[in-house]
Amino acid sequence: MTTNYAQAGVDIAAATRAKELMSAAVRSTHGPAVLAGMGAFGGCFDAGMALNGLTAPVLVGSSDGVGTKTLVAAAMNRYDSVGQDLVNHCINDILVQGARPLFFLDYVAAAKLNPEQIAAIVGGVAAACRSAGCALLGGETAEMPDVYAPGAFDLAGTIVGVVERDTMLPQPTIGAGDAILALPSSGLHTNGYSLARRIAAVAGYNARPAILGGESIGEALLAVHRSYLSEVATLRAAVDVKGLAHITGGGIYDNLPRILPANLGARIARGSWAIPPIFTYLVEQGGVAEREAFHALNMGLGMLVVIPAAAVEVALGALPQVRRVGTIVGEPGVELV
């Protein structure tokens, strides 16, 4: 008996075709600091060029994925947005420590490679990298039959950024009385999809409930995870930003305490920001309790920003979409009031 790789479920030609389709998008993110990128065994980045002018540069790295949002993308046959979700999520994660992105590495895996699908996914990764001035330095495209279910795919990535050591966040000066501002989310971003999919399954992704204003449930769930890179830069230029909290898995209850001293907590004021309709739909249709909703979902709070209370008006003037949503208090824990 003669057996080849294709009979075992791996199509090398499909992987080659996928790389050909994505090559232009990947290379469009490369600047002079990229010495070796797509096609090399390892990406090479000129750190001296990228870090020139910094006194005490600190590299900041983070890895993440988009979770079961991939299943919504597959069900909707739409693959152009999840790559943007991945990059923007990772950008926000290093942004909370004050870092700007340098380069990104992606990982896409499926039971069977569809070159056009993979190119669309990586095209989204490249688009978000270009927008952020971040090089897509390399990655991996894997065909893994028997590991992934037919039609399913996985998407993850790693970002590396840099920050000047004396501008790292959070600052040790965070104290009781400081104000908490919020930058709005565009939707669920990349967390809470196991809960959302369970609720959405009743009506289906193509349903268009009135509360969504003509948008389908699937379209609302695939809203791209926002990057806050430019908004945070605007705020930091205007006021003393003491801390940032990216509201991802665990919601406000788990993420805000990560940047606070152990003796401090926060009070978040109900009604101080607009909750996007998709959250209202999910909470009402699923009968989700308030604490569970704010623990599993971001509920419209994409990024929380801690600043001195005296600087609130300046911040609001610099960035009109920001809202004051709470206050740092002198006892641990996060409470909705």
C-alpha positions as CSV (number, residue, x, y, z in Angstrom):
1,M,0.0,0.0,0.0
2,T,1.2,3.5,-0.9
3,T,0.1,6.4,1.2
4,N,0.8,10.1,0.7
5,Y,0.4,13.2,2.9
6,A,-2.8,14.3,1.1
7,Q,-4.5,11.0,1.8
8,A,-3.6,11.5,5.5
9,G,-5.5,14.8,5.4
10,V,-2.8,17.4,4.8
11,D,-2.7,19.3,1.5
12,I,0.7,21.0,1.1
13,A,-0.4,22.7,-2.1
14,A,-3.3,24.4,-0.3
15,A,-0.9,25.8,2.3
16,T,1.3,27.1,-0.5
17,R,-1.6,28.7,-2.2
18,A,-2.8,30.4,1.0
19,K,0.7,31.9,1.5
20,E,0.7,33.2,-2.1
21,L,-2.7,34.8,-1.6
22,M,-1.7,36.5,1.7
23,S,1.8,37.6,0.8
24,A,1.0,41.1,-0.5
25,A,-1.1,41.9,2.6
26,V,1.6,40.7,4.9
27,R,4.4,42.6,3.1
28,S,2.4,45.8,3.1
29,T,3.0,46.0,6.9
30,H,6.8,45.8,6.6
31,G,8.9,48.9,7.1
32,P,12.7,49.3,7.1
33,A,13.0,47.6,10.5
34,V,11.9,44.3,9.0
35,L,15.0,42.5,7.8
36,A,13.4,39.1,7.2
37,G,9.7,38.3,7.2
38,M,7.4,36.1,5.2
39,G,9.2,33.1,3.8
40,A,12.0,33.1,6.4
41,F,12.3,30.5,9.1
42,G,12.2,33.3,11.6
43,G,11.3,36.9,11.3
44,C,14.0,39.5,11.9
45,F,13.4,42.9,13.3
46,D,16.0,45.7,13.6
47,A,15.5,46.6,17.3
48,G,18.2,49.3,17.2
49,M,16.2,51.1,14.5
50,A,12.9,50.7,16.3
51,L,14.2,51.7,19.8
52,N,16.4,54.5,18.6
53,G,15.9,57.6,20.9
54,L,14.6,55.7,23.9
55,T,16.5,56.0,27.1
56,A,15.4,52.9,28.9
57,P,13.2,50.8,26.5
58,V,11.2,48.0,28.0
59,L,9.8,45.3,25.6
60,V,6.2,44.2,26.4
61,G,4.8,41.0,24.9
62,S,1.3,39.4,25.0
63,S,-0.4,36.4,23.4
64,D,-4.1,35.9,22.9
65,G,-6.8,34.5,20.7
66,V,-10.4,35.3,19.6
67,G,-12.0,32.3,21.3
68,T,-15.3,30.9,20.0
69,K,-15.9,34.1,18.0
70,T,-14.4,31.9,15.2
71,L,-17.5,29.8,15.3
72,V,-19.7,32.8,14.6
73,A,-17.4,33.8,11.7
74,A,-17.6,30.3,10.3
75,A,-21.4,30.2,10.6
76,M,-21.7,33.6,8.9
77,N,-19.1,32.7,6.3
78,R,-17.3,35.9,7.0
79,Y,-13.6,35.8,7.7
80,D,-12.3,39.4,7.1
81,S,-12.9,40.7,10.6
82,V,-11.6,38.1,13.1
83,G,-8.0,38.9,12.2
84,Q,-8.6,42.5,13.1
85,D,-10.1,41.4,16.3
86,L,-7.0,39.4,17.2
87,V,-4.5,42.2,16.5
88,N,-6.6,44.9,18.2
89,H,-7.1,42.8,21.3
90,C,-3.4,42.3,21.6
91,I,-2.7,46.0,21.0
92,N,-5.0,46.9,23.8
93,D,-3.4,44.4,26.2
94,I,0.0,45.9,25.9
95,L,-1.4,49.5,25.7
96,V,-2.5,49.2,29.3
97,Q,1.2,49.1,30.2
98,G,1.9,52.1,28.1
99,A,3.5,50.2,25.2
100,R,3.2,50.9,21.5
101,P,3.3,47.9,19.1
102,L,6.4,46.9,17.1
103,F,5.5,43.6,15.5
104,F,3.0,40.8,15.5
105,L,3.0,37.0,14.8
106,D,-0.1,35.1,14.0
107,Y,-1.2,31.4,14.1
108,V,-4.1,30.0,12.0
109,A,-5.1,26.4,12.2
110,A,-7.9,24.3,10.7
111,A,-8.9,20.7,10.0
112,K,-8.6,21.5,6.2
113,L,-7.1,24.6,4.7
114,N,-9.2,26.7,2.4
115,P,-6.7,29.1,0.9
116,E,-9.2,31.9,0.3
117,Q,-10.5,31.7,3.8
118,I,-7.0,31.8,5.3
119,A,-6.1,34.7,3.1
120,A,-9.1,36.6,4.3
121,I,-8.3,36.0,7.9
122,V,-4.6,37.0,7.5
123,G,-5.7,40.0,5.4
124,G,-7.6,41.2,8.4
125,V,-4.6,40.7,10.6
126,A,-2.5,42.7,8.2
127,A,-5.1,45.5,7.9
128,A,-5.1,46.0,11.7
129,C,-1.3,45.9,11.8
130,R,-1.0,48.5,9.1
131,S,-3.5,50.8,10.9
132,A,-1.4,50.5,14.1
133,G,2.0,50.9,12.4
134,C,2.9,47.3,13.5
135,A,4.8,44.8,11.3
136,L,3.2,41.4,10.7
137,L,6.6,39.7,11.0
138,G,5.6,36.1,10.5
139,G,3.3,33.3,11.7
140,E,2.1,29.8,11.1
141,T,-0.6,28.3,9.0
142,A,-1.4,24.7,10.1
143,E,-3.6,22.0,8.7
144,M,-4.5,19.6,11.5
145,P,-7.1,16.9,10.6
146,D,-8.5,15.0,13.6
147,V,-7.5,17.9,16.0
148,Y,-10.1,20.4,14.7
149,A,-13.7,19.6,13.7
150,P,-14.5,20.0,10.0
151,G,-15.2,23.6,9.1
152,A,-13.7,24.9,12.4
153,F,-10.6,27.0,12.7
154,D,-8.5,28.6,15.4
155,L,-6.7,31.9,15.5
156,A,-4.2,33.2,17.9
157,G,-1.3,35.7,17.9
158,T,1.6,37.3,19.8
159,I,2.5,41.0,19.9
160,V,5.7,42.7,21.0
161,G,5.7,46.4,21.8
162,V,7.9,48.9,23.6
163,V,7.6,51.5,26.3
164,E,10.0,53.9,28.0
165,R,10.5,52.6,31.5
166,D,9.5,55.8,33.3
167,T,6.2,56.1,31.4
168,M,5.0,52.5,32.2
169,L,1.5,52.0,33.5
170,P,-0.2,51.7,35.9
171,Q,1.4,54.5,38.0
172,P,1.9,53.9,41.7
173,T,0.1,57.2,42.3
174,I,-3.4,55.8,41.7
175,G,-5.4,56.8,44.8
176,A,-8.9,57.1,46.3
177,G,-10.8,59.9,44.6
178,D,-9.3,59.4,41.2
179,A,-11.8,59.4,38.3
180,I,-12.6,56.4,36.1
181,L,-13.3,57.2,32.5
182,A,-14.6,54.7,29.8
183,L,-13.8,54.4,26.1
184,P,-16.8,52.6,24.5
185,S,-16.7,49.2,23.1
186,S,-18.0,48.3,19.6
187,G,-19.7,45.2,20.9
188,L,-18.6,42.0,22.6
189,H,-15.0,42.4,21.2
190,T,-13.5,38.9,21.8
191,N,-15.0,37.7,25.0
192,G,-18.2,36.1,26.2
193,Y,-19.0,34.3,23.0
194,S,-19.7,30.9,24.6
195,L,-22.5,32.6,26.5
196,A,-23.6,34.7,23.5
197,R,-23.7,31.8,21.1
198,R,-25.9,29.8,23.5
199,I,-28.4,32.6,23.7
200,A,-28.3,33.5,20.0
201,A,-28.9,29.9,19.0
202,V,-32.6,30.2,19.8
203,A,-33.3,32.8,17.1
204,G,-30.3,32.2,14.9
205,Y,-27.6,34.5,13.6
206,N,-29.6,35.7,10.7
207,A,-32.5,37.0,12.9
208,R,-32.9,40.8,13.0
209,P,-34.6,41.7,16.2
210,A,-36.0,45.3,16.3
211,I,-33.6,46.3,19.1
212,L,-30.6,45.9,16.8
213,G,-32.0,48.5,14.3
214,G,-31.9,46.3,11.2
215,E,-28.6,44.6,12.0
216,S,-28.6,40.8,12.3
217,I,-27.5,39.0,15.5
218,G,-24.6,37.5,13.6
219,E,-23.5,40.9,12.3
220,A,-23.7,42.5,15.7
221,L,-21.6,39.7,17.2
222,L,-19.0,40.1,14.5
223,A,-18.4,43.8,15.2
224,V,-14.7,44.4,15.2
225,H,-12.8,44.6,18.5
226,R,-11.8,48.3,18.7
227,S,-8.2,49.3,19.1
228,Y,-7.7,52.2,21.6
229,L,-4.2,53.1,20.5
230,S,-5.0,56.6,19.0
231,E,-7.6,57.5,21.7
232,V,-5.2,56.7,24.5
233,A,-2.4,58.7,22.8
234,T,-4.8,61.7,22.7
235,L,-5.7,61.3,26.4
236,R,-2.1,60.9,27.5
237,A,-1.1,64.0,25.6
238,A,-3.9,66.0,27.4
239,V,-4.0,64.6,31.0
240,D,-2.1,62.5,33.5
241,V,-3.3,59.0,32.7
242,K,-2.5,56.9,35.8
243,G,-3.9,53.6,34.6
244,L,-5.7,51.7,31.9
245,A,-7.8,48.5,32.2
246,H,-8.8,46.6,29.0
247,I,-12.2,45.0,29.8
248,T,-11.9,41.5,28.5
249,G,-12.8,38.1,30.0
250,G,-13.8,38.6,33.6
251,G,-15.4,42.0,32.8
252,I,-15.1,44.9,35.2
253,Y,-15.0,42.7,38.3
254,D,-11.8,40.9,37.3
255,N,-9.9,43.4,35.0
256,L,-10.1,46.7,36.9
257,P,-8.6,45.3,40.1
258,R,-5.5,44.2,38.1
259,I,-4.2,47.7,37.9
260,L,-5.2,48.9,41.4
261,P,-3.2,48.7,44.6
262,A,-4.5,45.9,46.9
263,N,-6.1,48.4,49.3
264,L,-8.2,50.2,46.6
265,G,-11.4,49.4,44.7
266,A,-13.9,51.1,42.4
267,R,-17.5,52.2,42.2
268,I,-19.0,52.2,38.7
269,A,-22.2,54.3,38.2
270,R,-25.1,52.6,36.4
271,G,-26.4,54.7,33.5
272,S,-23.3,56.7,33.0
273,W,-22.6,55.3,29.6
274,A,-24.6,53.9,26.7
275,I,-24.9,50.1,26.7
276,P,-24.9,48.8,23.0
277,P,-28.2,47.1,22.0
278,I,-26.5,43.7,21.5
279,F,-25.9,43.4,25.2
280,T,-29.4,44.4,26.1
281,Y,-30.7,41.7,23.7
282,L,-28.4,39.0,25.1
283,V,-29.2,39.9,28.7
284,E,-33.0,40.0,28.2
285,Q,-33.2,36.9,25.9
286,G,-30.9,34.9,28.1
287,G,-32.3,36.1,31.5
288,V,-28.7,36.9,32.5
289,A,-28.3,38.3,35.9
290,E,-26.6,41.8,36.2
291,R,-23.5,40.6,38.0
292,E,-23.1,37.7,35.5
293,A,-23.5,40.0,32.6
294,F,-20.8,42.4,33.9
295,H,-18.5,39.5,34.7
296,A,-18.8,37.7,31.3
297,L,-19.2,40.7,29.0
298,N,-17.7,44.2,28.7
299,M,-21.3,45.7,28.6
300,G,-20.0,48.6,26.4
301,L,-17.0,49.4,28.6
302,G,-14.1,48.7,26.3
303,M,-11.2,50.4,28.1
304,L,-11.3,52.1,31.5
305,V,-9.0,55.0,32.2
306,V,-7.9,56.3,35.6
307,I,-7.0,60.0,35.8
308,P,-7.0,62.7,38.5
309,A,-10.5,63.9,39.3
310,A,-9.4,67.5,38.6
311,A,-8.5,66.5,35.0
312,V,-11.9,65.1,33.9
313,E,-13.1,68.2,32.1
314,V,-9.9,68.5,30.1
315,A,-10.1,64.8,29.2
316,L,-13.7,65.2,28.0
317,G,-12.7,68.2,25.9
318,A,-9.8,66.3,24.3
319,L,-11.9,63.2,23.5
320,P,-15.6,63.8,23.4
321,Q,-16.6,60.1,23.2
322,V,-15.1,59.4,26.6
323,R,-17.4,59.2,29.6
324,R,-16.9,59.4,33.3
325,V,-18.3,56.2,34.7
326,G,-16.8,55.9,38.2
327,T,-14.4,56.7,41.0
328,I,-11.5,54.9,42.8
329,V,-12.4,54.2,46.4
330,G,-10.5,53.3,49.6
331,E,-11.7,49.7,50.0
332,P,-11.1,46.7,47.7
333,G,-13.6,45.4,45.2
334,V,-15.6,46.7,42.3
335,E,-19.2,47.7,42.8
336,L,-22.0,48.9,40.6
337,V,-23.9,51.7,42.2
